[in-house]
Amino acid sequence: MTALSQRLAVGGPLATTTSRLVAPLAALHGAMFLYDLQHPQRFLNADRAGERIEVIRGFAAAFRSGDTLAYSVGHGIVGDWLPQALLYILGGQYLVIAAQVILALASVLWVREIGLRVGLRESSANAAALVYALLPHTLVFPHQLATEAIFVPLVVLAFRLSISAAGGAALGFATLVRPITVVWPMVAAVVHRAPNARRTVFIAWALAPLLAWMALVLAATGEFSMGRSGHDLGANLYNRMQRMAAPLPESQRPPVKPEGHTKATLGEYLSFVAAHPAAAAAHSARDVVAIAFKSGIERVTLDYLDLFPDARKALQQSDGGWRTSLEQRGALATLAGLLGAQPGLVLSSALASVLFTLLMALAAYGAVVSLARREWLLLTLFVLYVAATAQVVDAAQSRHRAPAEFALCLLAVAGWRALQSRKEKRRVR
């Protein structure tokens, strides 16, 4: 019997654990599903959901005409929309939501199992899973047309399955949804203590789905790529470079490219960063602030509950939103403007930010006290890896942190347990 199965046996039957942990969460999502039925438009309030639904509807038409291959290879990396497209064709947006809710609930159990495997007590593993389940992203993304609803559970499953063929396959399919995890298999294989053959199999399975898709694109188009998209790496680097350059004199800004050619090579981007390190560092610092301190509660208040309908579009638009204001006017002026216009939104976001900052502080402490153990080291490195990959998007948002939130919850509980242990030792003395 494995260590994990022993812990599960000691802690009680799996059915009891499921009922105690997952049943209340299932009831919560059930209530949210009733809300979804009454407010179907909220399904499309996720980032790029409007664009994604058009791709899905186009695929449905291509499916009926039998032209699915040509359509698929012409609309970017296939995992970004195909899983949801197939569900949408079968049962509309409510089948998409139902499937995503099941994935979210399963990921809560997987977080618990990861916690047990890395050495947490059952109560602590349950606490980590519960905190993860109640984070804004975990709550809202399953009810929206968001890639994170598919991508994040696959990442959690990959960690649950560890360095194995199945774990590699889960990670590989996650990479086919969002390619940011493409380098992670090599990092995990180096850090994890496992036989070389097992690590090789893990890497092979992790890369297989992406390579198979790229081979299909090559056969169909003659181009070995993930598929052309307006949101690929080149587009993100171009947009990021333009945002960095906005405060600079016009003579120092990179040329604006015509529509349809708004992409930058990695060399162009690195050359710009080398020429303007201060502007690049300032932009990266704002990214760090957004990832580390922004809770994501706006996904609930703005996107899902629509509590501030007048503010949503103004705050979230790519040009002129809160991020643009922060870049052009500074933090204090942006905060003052928001406080005057939407005090309720600012106060709710501030409170959530304080709570999330506490979670991050506990996670940082948990990382420090747990680094000596390899599986805890992997969790810490994955958090840093996700933060680093956010540096290739035009402007990082809290949602870019979502793949690492399960690890943050486990690390935070480890930090809390370490603090409690220190207090107990002091009392004994």
Beta strands, then each sheet from edge to edge (+ up, - down):
end
